[in-house]
Amino acid sequence: MREFSLPALYEVPTDGNLTDLIRRNASQHPDVAVMGRKVAGVWTDVTAKQFLAEVRGAAKGLIAAGVEPGDRVALLSRTRYEWVLLDFAIWSAGAVTVPVYETSSPEQIQWILGDSAASLALVESAAHAESVESVRASLPALKGVRQIEDDAVARLTAAGAEVTDELLDERMSAANADDIATIVYTSGTTGRPKGCVLTHRAFFAECGNVVERLKPLFRTGECSVLLFLPAAHVFGRLVEVASVMAPIKLGCVPDIKNLTDELAAFRPTLVLGVPRVFEKVYNSARAKAQADGKGKIFDKAAHTAIAYSRALGTPQGPSFGLRVKHKVFDKLVFSKLRAVLGGRGEYAISGGAPLGERLGHFFRGIGFTVLEGYGLTESCAATAFNPWDRQKIGTVGQPLPGSVVRIADDGEVLLHGEHIFSGYWQNEAATAEALADGWFHTGDIGTLDEDGYLAITGRKKEILVTAGGKNVAPAVIEDRIRAHALVAECMVVGDGRPFVGALVTLDEEFLTRWAVEHGKPADSTAASLRDDADLLAEVQRAIDDGNAAVSKAESVRKFRVLNSQFTEEAGHITPSLKLKRNVVAKDFADEIEAIYHA
């Protein structure tokens, strides 16, 4: 199939903007908890009426600070309650939010604030403020910096006390659906980040149709979601706006180090994550079972869960014997795993990279269905996702209702719909290229099946061509290899080479466990074990699993274990964990050469 579309389930208001949502919630659901925030270490509810009042207070402060309609306001912070509050306050002041990753370097901050001509920067910490101040001389449009950890919200609210309700109401109603809501800078695997212009219409079309299509996951007064992804990423914004649109209770976690504890305390019904989160849950559970001498039981339970899930997709369903085994393992293993994820959830949504069929079936088999989706910053997050009632594991689902997915002659995925960005900020050439012929050209390669389910097979620009002329899409095999507990990252190489090779980094957490279990020193590092025969054999098992997914010509023949990780600080990965292949190839050129000349 070359093209597929679904009718819209939500009609975008022509004269509205996203602040209408919080006003509607306060009017229709005044006492419903729409936010959860940490107060003295305890999760506390914030009602729709309270949230609107806090947003109005902060918005008045922004107006008093000189923020004019259409001004760009930078928001640089970890994911926290104040992020959501200030995002809606910026919109309420009639301005445009420019999110900045909290891990951004001064040079990146300079580029984003300078390119967007931000008039105000709202930052989280003193360190963030210092980063902004270090480049402020080159930011003539920047009039001020406010710090969240220095009571920015309270200070703004106090400063805006003289701003009238009438002026604020006028500002809140000024923008229409086609006005800019936010400029989200792509994390950029190559070159400078580009500012994706997303309108209020794009968010309405995106979130309205997601909420309608996944209605059982967004029941007001019953459902809740814990956001631990970066709010600066468009996937995080989807969660934020969709939660407010439903509305359901939204909690924000700035640090995932204690994610298990936060899940247990907040007990969300819906979890949003990237594949690495779900891989960690699985690998941690398996490692714990092995440490407790229950590894064989866990493996049998996992096998049962996968078999059970696969059987759910057949006309006859699971056999009687499989149902009995599943029930036994549900008491012994599955219920404990669901408890780790909060105990109330039945669904999760995963994006950013392929989850893999094995993990997809495993989680559905334990009673915690992970619905895969696909999208880009330019598509305001999800442009395809698996419906809750008709999941096809191994695909990223059907198009967002009201949109169209087309497969070009060369296999590229093309998109059309109200959720698509309106262009790159002040970059006409890039906009014209990306939106050629009225379709957004994603750069991804994919296929559509007879039911309109999309599968992504690789990136157009990342296709490797070996010396023998074989085209290789790295994503397929990399994702399989990366699923191994011991592997942190994997980058396939081989462009113009006689065969395909791979660079592999080790997961530091699991390396320690593996070392102890295999009689190695507990303080072993990647550098000390990279030539260890046992470790190389274990990595080879991951390679073999990856090779099973591809043809012989595409399979990895040789690999190198690296001493260090691919890090954001070193420029190897983006904040959304995408590999910057050109940087990795340059920094590890000697290691790549060793694959072919060792």
Secondary structure by P-SEA (a helix, b strand, c coil): ccccccccccccccccccaaaaaaaaacccccccbbbbcccbbbbbcaaaaaaaaaaaaaaaaaacccccbbbbbbccccaaaaaaaaaaaaacbbbbbbbccccaaaaaaaaaaacccbbbbccaaaaaaaaaccccccccccccccccaaaaaaaaaaccccaaaaaaaaaccccccccbbbbcccccccbbbbbbcaaaaaaaaaaaaaaaccccccccbbbbbccccccaaaaaaaaaaaaaccbbbbbccccaaaaaaaaacccbbbbcaaaaaaaaaaaaaaaaaacaaaaaaaaaaaaaaaaaaaaccccccaaaaaaaaaaaaccaaaaaaaacccccbbbbccccccaaaaaaaaaacbbbbbbcccccccccccccccccccccccccccccbbbbbcccbbbbbbcccccccccccaaaaaaaaccccccccccccccccbbbbbccccccbbbccccccccaaaaaaaaaccccccbbbbbbccccbbbbbbbbcaaaaaaaaaaaccccccccccccccaaaaaaaaaaaaaaaaaccccccccbbbbbcccccccccccccccccaaaaaaaaaaaaaaaaccc
